[in-house]
Amino acid sequence: MLIQIAHLYATACMAIVFFQIALIGGAPLGRWTQGGQHPGRLPLPGRIVAGLSIFVLLFQALAVLSAAGFPGMDWPRWTGWVALAVSAISAVLNGITPSAKERAVWFPVILVMAGMAGYVMISTIR
């Protein structure tokens, strides 16, 4: 079950990557991200933040897969803990965002993701 949860976490990260790509491409989803400050399309600085988020999400996905023992990956264990911390911090930030839409969608999603990362990291303590 550990590998499946790690795969589910990585799949969720990839789904969010596609959301970030949509933001970069100009999708009118500004109310669902970055505090909901921009109705419609994000301005250039917001799109740059979305682009940087892609790298963070890919790191998180790979770190949790590595921690779960995914074949061919041997990342240092601390990377999984960093992925967990980023997920937990993101959950808190999404829980307190002024955007009701962002809070309603992303808080539960990221909270579940933090739980999955926590499960992987705690289950693999040696």
C-alpha angles and dihedrals in degrees: 000000000000094000092047092053090048089050091049090051091050091047090053089050089052092050089055090047088058089049089053090049089053089052091050089049091056103260109167095244101118093124090062098054145041095023094311090270095141122054109209120357122013118245118243096272090052091050090051089053088050089052092051089048089062091064092048091050093049090050090050093049094049094043093054092045089051092048089053090056099255107183115263095018122104106164119162111273093239089069090068090051090051090051089051091049092049090050092049093047090047090052091053092047092048089048093056100037116128089229110094091197093052091045093049094051108029103034095065093039095051092041090057089046090053088051091052092049089047091051091052094047096045093044092054099050107128 
